[in-house]
């Protein structure tokens, strides 16, 4: 992901439309590289999606180590601000068999209840 990619969006991607404010969302936080929104299909009392502002299909396509680190740091910061002291789960679904339904890299931050194992 080069700096030239920073404006690259997929016009058919629902997450790109949320990032561009073409679709409504419940924004939790925003910075130069990501937008965090509450998941409309929450699987836990706290369920936040951290979306990179550039379109990256999945984590295997994410070659920018700095961006990937910042996305995970954002997830950790949000866990603190959401008071998930008892624990939380971070999930990155990748590909159809991995449960990825929107093909734009995103991190699920879930907490506020005990998480079972195995997860799926």
C-alpha positions as CSV (number, residue, x, y, z in Angstrom):
1,X,0.0,0.0,0.0
2,X,1.8,3.1,-1.2
3,X,0.9,6.7,-0.4
4,X,-0.8,6.9,-3.8
5,X,-3.2,4.2,-2.6
6,X,-4.4,6.4,0.2
7,X,-7.3,7.7,-1.8
8,X,-8.1,4.4,-3.5
9,X,-11.7,3.3,-2.8
10,X,-14.0,0.6,-4.2
11,X,-17.2,2.3,-5.3
12,X,-19.1,-0.9,-4.7
13,X,-17.8,-1.6,-1.2
14,X,-20.2,-0.9,1.7
15,X,-17.3,0.0,4.0
16,X,-15.8,2.5,1.5
17,X,-19.3,4.1,1.3
18,X,-19.4,4.3,5.2
19,X,-15.9,5.8,5.2
20,X,-16.9,8.3,2.6
21,X,-20.1,9.1,4.6
22,X,-22.3,8.0,1.7
23,X,-24.0,5.6,4.2
24,X,-24.9,6.4,7.8
25,X,-23.0,4.8,10.7
26,X,-22.5,5.2,14.4
27,X,-18.9,6.5,14.5
28,X,-16.9,5.7,17.6
29,X,-13.6,7.2,16.6
30,X,-11.7,8.5,13.6
31,X,-8.1,9.3,12.8
32,X,-6.0,9.8,9.6
33,X,-5.9,6.1,8.7
34,X,-9.1,4.5,10.2
35,X,-12.7,4.9,11.0
36,X,-14.3,2.9,13.9
37,X,-18.0,2.3,13.9
38,X,-20.5,0.3,15.9
39,X,-21.4,-3.0,14.2
40,X,-25.1,-2.9,13.1
41,X,-25.2,-6.7,13.6
42,X,-23.5,-6.7,17.0
43,X,-22.5,-10.1,18.4
44,X,-21.6,-8.8,21.8
45,X,-22.6,-5.8,24.0
46,X,-19.6,-3.9,22.6
47,X,-19.0,-4.7,18.9
48,X,-16.9,-2.1,17.0
49,X,-15.5,-2.4,13.5
50,X,-12.1,-0.7,12.8
51,X,-11.9,0.1,9.1
52,X,-8.8,1.3,7.3
53,X,-9.6,4.3,5.2
54,X,-8.0,2.8,2.1
55,X,-9.6,-0.2,0.4
56,X,-7.6,-3.3,1.3
57,X,-9.4,-6.6,0.5
58,X,-8.2,-8.5,3.5
59,X,-5.3,-8.8,5.9
60,X,-3.2,-10.9,3.4
61,X,-3.3,-7.9,1.1
62,X,-2.2,-5.5,3.9
63,X,1.5,-5.0,3.1
64,X,1.9,-1.7,5.1
65,X,3.1,-2.9,8.5
66,X,2.7,0.6,10.0
67,X,-0.9,0.7,9.0
68,X,-1.7,-2.8,10.3
69,X,0.0,-1.9,13.6
70,X,-2.0,1.3,13.9
71,X,-5.2,-0.5,13.3
72,X,-4.5,-3.0,16.1
73,X,-3.4,-0.2,18.4
74,X,-6.7,1.6,17.7
75,X,-8.5,-1.6,18.7
76,X,-6.6,-1.7,22.0
77,X,-7.2,2.0,22.7
78,X,-10.9,1.5,22.0
79,X,-11.0,-1.5,24.3
80,X,-9.7,0.8,27.1
81,X,-12.1,3.6,26.3
82,X,-15.0,1.2,26.1
83,X,-14.0,-0.1,29.6
84,X,-13.5,-3.7,28.5
85,X,-11.2,-4.4,31.5
86,X,-12.5,-8.0,32.0
87,X,-11.4,-8.9,28.5
88,X,-12.2,-8.6,24.8
89,X,-11.8,-10.4,21.5
90,X,-10.2,-9.1,18.3
91,X,-11.2,-10.9,15.2
92,X,-10.0,-10.5,11.6
93,X,-12.0,-12.7,9.2
94,X,-10.2,-13.5,6.0
95,X,-11.8,-15.0,2.8
96,X,-15.0,-16.7,2.4
97,X,-14.1,-19.8,4.5
98,X,-12.8,-17.5,7.2
99,X,-16.2,-15.8,7.5
100,X,-15.4,-12.6,5.7
101,X,-18.6,-11.2,4.3
102,X,-17.4,-7.7,3.4
103,X,-14.2,-7.8,1.4
104,X,-12.6,-4.7,2.9
105,X,-10.1,-5.4,5.7
106,X,-11.7,-4.7,9.1
107,X,-11.0,-5.6,12.7
108,X,-13.9,-6.7,15.0
109,X,-13.5,-5.5,18.6
110,X,-16.0,-7.4,20.8
111,X,-16.5,-7.4,24.5
112,X,-18.9,-6.8,27.4
113,X,-19.6,-10.6,27.9
114,X,-17.6,-13.8,28.3
115,X,-16.5,-15.2,25.0
116,X,-16.8,-18.9,24.3
117,X,-14.2,-21.1,22.7
118,X,-13.9,-22.4,20.1
119,X,-15.4,-19.4,18.4
120,X,-16.8,-21.0,15.3
